[in-house]
Amino acid sequence: MADLFDKFSVFFTADAVYVAGRKFPLGQFTTDILNLDDAVLAGINSRIDDFMSAATLIFTEKADSAVHATQEKLNAVWDMIFELPLYRELEMDLDTAHHLFPLLFSDQEKWAEALNVDSEGHTMLEDFLNGLEYLPQSLRNLRGQVTGMLELYFEPLARRSADAYASAYAQYFTDVDAAGQGLFGMPPFGQSFPTEVSFVPVMGREEGARPVLAEKLVFSYLTHFLYTEFYRGLIAGNAPRQCQNCGRYFLLTRGYNTCYCNGIAPGETERTCRKVGAHRKEARGRADRSPAQVEYGRVYNRLKQRKNRGKISVDEWNTAVARAMEVLEQAGRGELTDDEVRLRFAEF
């Protein structure tokens, strides 16, 4: 069965999500949403406003002639929504989506029910319209919550692992819950989303793929999927992180820790942020070194060259490096002036 805007299915395993047979790491779709340009959401908002204005003619003035014009405006909305992360990977029922109002109008019994405010059909149509209208704001809310959580609770982490993420989220959960009840008298904080669950075998598209047991989850809203994928990613040890070079988010997978993404760096044609960032970090480290650290580096390199050329033994090398380190530590404690440091290191 093809997917719809408000009813689509995905398949979760312990470390991945399968969408239309393709395998993605947990957290990748959330990461892509975090990188979405604000202009995209603004554009969707604008097109939805145009569509809702046209739809009002149908429901308030019973203007049957507006059916096709309304559908055209809805199709303009679909053109943007179906290019969003996840939707562009699903096998959408495009025929129904692009002919929704004409199809409804062609069945006069269903059309009459849709216009009857007291009918179940009208309620279903109204729920669809409300969900569509709220979509851009729901994505903004998700982006705000996740980026705040990542910046304030995850970025300070010394380690990147499922256990570390769990501890950070526990603190976030406690803080948000306390703030909500203390300031606003709100109900306890929670993250739960309605879905249908079944357990099925899934076969990936990759060569040599074998069947895996997966949870098939049916969602009615994009952000419900994204929250679920984000939290399942944390459980697996995956989390989005903001690149300290270009500012875009990238997915840190289990057991991996870096501050830079692997995309082409701004102003570069080949070098990635990872390569550029590493060079800049090294350069900053050199620039921040004290005079004693600079002298120690020279002595260390000089001793290393002597060892490599066989002029001193390994034991002599170890002893000399230890003595040089003692001089560096004395300088760090303020026990030696810069001139005294230079004289002491000149002895090596």
C-alpha positions in Angstrom: 0.0 0.0 0.0 1.4 3.4 -1.0 2.0 6.1 1.7 0.0 9.2 2.3 0.8 12.5 3.8 -1.0 11.5 7.0 -0.5 7.8 7.0 2.9 6.3 6.2 5.0 3.3 7.5 8.7 2.8 8.3 10.6 -0.2 9.7 12.9 0.1 12.7 15.7 -2.3 13.7 18.2 -1.9 16.5 20.5 0.3 14.5 18.7 1.4 11.4 15.4 2.5 9.8 14.2 1.1 6.5 12.2 3.3 4.3 10.8 1.9 1.0 13.5 -0.9 1.3 16.4 1.5 1.8 18.5 1.4 5.0 19.4 4.6 6.9 21.3 5.1 10.2 19.0 6.1 13.1 19.0 9.8 13.4 19.8 10.7 9.8 16.4 12.1 9.0 16.4 14.2 12.1 19.8 15.5 11.2 18.6 16.4 7.7 15.6 18.3 9.2 17.9 20.3 11.4 19.8 21.4 8.3 16.7 22.4 6.5 16.8 26.1 5.3 14.3 28.3 7.2 13.2 29.6 3.7 11.8 26.1 2.9 9.5 26.2 5.9 8.5 29.8 5.1 7.8 28.8 1.5 5.6 25.9 2.7 3.8 28.3 5.0 3.1 30.7 2.2 1.7 28.0 -0.1 -0.4 26.5 2.6 -1.9 29.9 3.3 -2.8 30.2 -0.4 -4.4 26.8 -0.4 -6.4 27.4 2.8 -7.8 30.6 1.4 -9.0 28.8 -1.7 -10.4 25.9 0.4 -12.4 28.4 2.4 -14.5 29.1 -0.7 -15.6 25.5 -0.8 -16.6 25.1 2.8 -18.1 28.6 3.5 -19.6 29.4 0.1 -20.1 25.9 -1.2 -18.3 27.0 -4.4 -18.1 23.9 -6.4 -16.3 25.8 -9.2 -13.3 26.3 -6.9 -12.5 22.6 -6.6 -9.9 22.4 -9.4 -8.3 25.8 -8.5 -8.1 24.6 -4.9 -6.4 21.4 -6.0 -3.8 23.3 -8.0 -2.9 25.3 -4.9 -2.7 22.0 -2.8 -0.4 20.5 -5.5 1.9 23.5 -5.0 2.1 22.6 -1.4 2.8 18.9 -2.2 5.6 20.0 -4.5 7.5 21.3 -1.4 6.3 18.9 1.3 7.1 15.7 -0.7 10.7 17.0 -1.1 11.2 17.1 2.7 13.5 14.5 4.3 11.6 11.2 4.7 8.7 12.1 2.4 11.1 12.1 -0.6 12.1 8.5 0.3 8.6 7.2 0.8 6.6 5.6 -2.0 3.8 8.2 -2.0 0.4 7.8 -3.5 0.9 10.8 -5.7 -2.2 10.2 -7.8 -4.5 10.5 -4.8 -2.6 13.4 -3.4 -2.7 15.4 -6.7 -6.4 14.7 -7.3 -7.8 14.7 -3.8 -10.5 17.3 -4.2 -11.7 16.3 -7.7 -11.9 12.7 -6.6 -13.9 13.7 -3.6 -16.1 15.9 -5.7 -16.7 13.1 -8.2 -18.6 11.1 -5.5 -21.5 13.4 -4.6 -22.4 11.4 -1.5 -18.9 11.8 -0.1 -18.8 15.4 -1.2 -22.0 16.2 0.6 -20.7 14.5 3.7 -17.4 16.5 3.5 -19.4 19.7 3.5 -21.7 18.7 6.4 -20.0 20.0 9.5 -21.8 17.4 11.6 -20.5 14.4 9.7 -17.6 12.1 10.2 -16.4 12.8 6.7 -16.1 16.5 7.5 -14.3 15.8 10.7 -11.7 13.7 8.9 -11.2 16.3 6.2 -10.9 19.0 8.9 -8.3 16.9 10.8 -6.3 16.6 7.5 -6.4 20.4 6.9 -5.4 21.2 10.5 -2.5 18.8 10.3 -1.3 20.2 7.0 -1.6 23.8 8.3 0.4 23.0 11.5 3.2 21.1 9.7 5.7 23.9 9.3 5.3 25.1 12.9 5.6 21.5 14.2 8.9 21.2 12.4 10.1 24.5 13.9 9.1 23.3 17.3 11.0 20.0 16.9 14.1 21.9 15.6 14.0 24.2 18.5 13.7 21.5 21.1 16.3 19.2 19.6 18.9 21.9 18.9 18.5 23.3 22.4 18.9 19.8 23.9 22.0 19.2 21.8 23.7 22.5 22.6 23.0 22.6 26.3 23.1 19.0 27.3 25.0 17.0 24.7 27.7 19.4 23.5 29.5 19.5 26.9 29.8 15.7 27.0 33.3 14.3 27.2 32.3 11.0 25.7 29.9 10.2 22.9 28.1 6.9 23.6 24.6 5.6 24.4 25.2 5.7 28.1 26.5 9.3 27.9 23.4 10.3 25.9 21.1 8.6 28.3 22.6 10.6 31.2 22.4 13.9 29.3 18.8 13.2 28.3 17.9 12.3 31.9 19.1 15.7 33.1 17.3 17.4 30.2 14.1 15.5 31.0 14.3 16.4 34.7 15.0 20.1 34.0 12.2 20.5 31.5 9.8 18.7 33.7 10.7 20.8 36.7 10.5 24.1 34.7 7.1 23.3 33.3 5.5 22.4 36.5 7.2 25.1 38.5 6.5 28.0 36.2 3.3 27.1 34.4 1.7 24.3 36.4 1.8 22.1 33.3 1.4 18.3 33.4 4.5 16.2 33.7 6.9 16.4 30.7 6.7 13.4 28.3 7.6 12.3 24.8 5.0 9.9 23.5 3.5 9.6 20.0 0.6 7.6 18.7 1.5 4.8 16.2 0.5 1.4 15.0 3.1 -1.4 15.7 3.6 -4.8 14.1 6.6 -7.1 13.7 7.6 -8.1 10.2 10.6 -9.4 8.2 12.3 -6.8 6.1 14.7 -7.2 3.1 17.0 -4.4 2.3 17.8 -3.3 -1.3 21.6 -3.7 -0.8 23.4 -6.5 -2.5 23.5 -9.7 -0.5 21.0 -8.4 2.0 19.3 -10.9 4.3 15.9 -10.7 6.0 15.9 -8.9 9.3 13.1 -8.8 12.0 11.8 -5.2 12.2 9.1 -3.2 13.9 6.7 -1.7 11.4 5.5 1.6 12.7 2.6 3.5 11.0 2.7 7.2 11.7 0.1 9.9 10.9 2.5 12.9 11.4 6.0 13.6 10.2 7.3 15.0 13.5 6.0 11.9 15.4 8.3 9.9 13.2 11.3 12.3 13.6 11.1 12.3 17.5 10.9 8.5 17.5 13.9 8.2 15.1 15.9 10.8 17.1 15.3 9.0 20.5 15.9 5.5 19.0 19.2 6.9 17.6 20.2 8.0 21.0 19.5 4.5 22.4 21.8 3.1 19.6 24.5 5.7 20.3 23.8 8.0 17.4 23.2 11.7 17.7 23.3 14.9 15.5 26.2 17.3 16.2 26.9 20.8 14.9 30.1 21.0 12.8 32.4 23.5 14.5 33.6 24.7 11.1 30.6 25.1 8.8 27.8 25.1 11.4 25.7 22.4 9.7 24.6 19.3 11.6 26.0 15.8 10.9 25.3 12.5 12.4 27.7 11.0 14.9 27.3 7.3 14.9 28.1 4.8 17.7 31.6 4.8 18.9 32.7 7.9 16.9 33.6 11.3 18.1 34.6 14.4 16.1 33.7 18.0 16.0 33.7 18.3 12.2 31.6 17.0 9.4 32.8 15.3 6.2 31.3 17.8 3.8 33.2 20.2 1.6 34.3 23.1 3.8 33.1 26.7 3.0 35.5 28.4 0.6 37.0 25.1 -0.4 36.6 22.9 -3.5 38.0 19.6 -2.2 39.0 19.8 1.4 36.4 18.7 3.9 35.5 20.4 7.2 37.2 17.5 9.0 40.5 18.2 7.2 40.3 22.0 7.5 39.2 21.9 11.1 42.1 19.6 12.1 44.6 22.0 10.5 43.0 25.0 12.2 42.9 23.3 15.6 46.6 22.4 15.3 47.4 26.0 14.2 45.4 27.4 17.2 47.3 25.0 19.5 50.6 26.3 18.2 49.5 29.9 18.5 48.4 29.4 22.1 51.6 27.8 23.3 53.7 29.5 26.0 57.4 30.3 25.5 58.3 27.3 27.7 56.1 25.0 25.6 57.7 26.3 22.4 61.2 25.6 23.8 60.2 22.2 25.1 58.9 21.3 21.6 62.2 22.2 20.1 64.1 20.2 22.6 61.8 17.2 22.2 62.3 17.2 18.4 66.0 17.6 18.7 66.3 14.7 21.1 64.0 12.6 18.9 66.3 13.2 15.9 69.3 12.1 17.9 67.5 8.9 18.9 66.4 8.2 15.4 70.0 8.7 14.1 71.4 6.4 16.8 73.4 9.0 18.6 71.6 8.3 21.9 70.0 5.1 23.2 66.4 4.6 24.0 67.1 4.8 27.7 69.1 8.0 27.2 66.2 9.4 25.2 63.6 8.5 27.9 65.8 10.1 30.6 66.4 13.3 28.7 62.7 13.7 27.8 61.8 13.2 31.5 64.3 15.9 32.5 63.0 18.3 29.9 59.4 17.7 31.1 60.5 18.6 34.6 61.8 22.0 33.3 58.5 22.5 31.5 56.5 21.7 34.7 58.7 24.1 36.8 58.0 26.9 34.2 54.3 26.1 34.4 54.4 26.6 38.2 56.1 29.9 37.8 59.3 28.8 39.3 61.5 29.8 36.3 61.6 33.0 34.3 61.6 32.8 30.4 65.4 33.4 30.4 66.0 30.7 32.9 63.8 28.3 30.9 65.9 29.0 27.7 69.2 28.4 29.6 67.9 25.1 31.1 66.7 23.8 27.8 69.9 24.9 26.1 71.7 22.2 28.2 70.0 19.4 26.3 
